[in-house]
Amino acid sequence: MTKIFGTDGIRGKANIEPMTVETVLKVGVAAGIYFRRGNHRHKVVIGKDTRLSGYMFESALTAGFVAAGIDPILVGPMPTPAIAMLTRSLRCDLGVMISASHNPYEDNGIKLFGPDGYKLSDEVESEITRILKSDFSKKLVPPADLGKAIRLDDVQGRYIEFVKQTVPRGLSLEGLKIVLDCANGAAYKVAPAVFWELGAEVVSIGIHPDGYNINKECGSTNIEVLKSQVLLHDADIGIALDGDADRLLAVDENGTLVDGDQILGMIAKNWLKENKLKGDCIVATVMSNLGLENFLNDIGLSLLRTGVGDRYVVEEMRKRGLNLGGEQSGHIILSDYITTGDGIIAALQILSLIKNLSQKASEICHVFDPLPQLLKSLEVTNLKEWNSIKVQKAVSEGESRLGEKGRILVRPSGTEPVVRIMVEGEDSELIFRILNDIASEIK
């Protein structure tokens, strides 16, 4: 068995390694063995999104944890950040989310949280992998110590109230019309309830999951329907979640996209004004636009960059004691409230600003002009052999042509068999040519 953990847990096609029943069951056993410490009854909370294969993997994980002497608490479809929150509030030894995030229904994955509600470090994942590859038969518990699975029925209400507590007491969203796209995913019940209970008029789409339509022509990876619905309903703003609701994108009342970089800039600007921002700094990844960095510098803030993956952003935030970070793709980490990205909580920050400032979304949500940036994903047959001498030469030549007025990033995906190319600079035609030159060498 090769390395199974990627940049965001384990992910792959359902019924194909590593996302097979056998391997997922063993992951449950191995994670249970690792987190089994002390003589107390150990617990794990298990959530999932709406994929058809979620039932299969929920059963496999349950069997693995029971065999390791862990009591599974099954909560059904819930957002990933809800699992992080419940892991802590239920005093569980770990939490598991069964989801492939923004990927189509054919894929699935496993995200693991420690008892503190944070995603696992590379070191912990490596240790679980070591246990997984070993003969752990002697570490299984005797019959009298088997775990016992239960279903918890009140989790939706717990999470809804938790999320509502992140906005100022007494804040009402009355008067705002929101189009909310839940991607036919994990938040299809809780997200509309949050915004409606806070007073907004909510037009909900993507709330009829059937096991196959998660992220299909909806959600944060496809916002064209959201744009059209915002214009059709004359809404104040549109919010698009992804399949497990740990990230969001938005569109303003004109149908213009608001990406994660703009959301980070908007929140940073407001928190700086309110003396809420810690360290005069935020954390983002290498993918974030240079326009965001320039904007932050102009208002006296700095930007720290990490590798791609929200858990690397969180690790840097924790190390430096910062409370705001995220990704251009829409993971927004507000560590004063939650330990991971939460699309609903981030959306409430935007809506609170609109209400408090009595301004339109278009006036609030576009805080800087991004530099032209092109992205391209190429499927490759072997991730170990894509970075040839010719590819390296094309990248080096591109960097020389851009000088200090742009950036190039070429990296293999941590979750899919693709190589991603990002070229950024002031000259749109130049970055287009550079991107194509690099793509041609990779092909």
Beta strands, then each sheet from edge to edge (+ up, - down):
strand 1: 10-13
strand 2: 42-48
strand 3: 70-77
strand 4: 94-98
strand 5: 107-113
strand 6: 150-151
strand 7: 177-181
strand 8: 201-205
strand 9: 237-241
strand 10: 248-251
strand 11: 257-258
strand 12: 281-285
strand 13: 302-306
strand 14: 324-326
strand 15: 332-334
strand 16: 373-379
strand 17: 406-412
strand 18: 418-425
sheet 1: 1+ 5- 4+ 2+ 3+ 6+
sheet 2: 8+ 7+ 9+ 10- 11+
sheet 3: 12+ 13+
sheet 4: 14+ 15-
sheet 5: 16+ 18- 17+
end
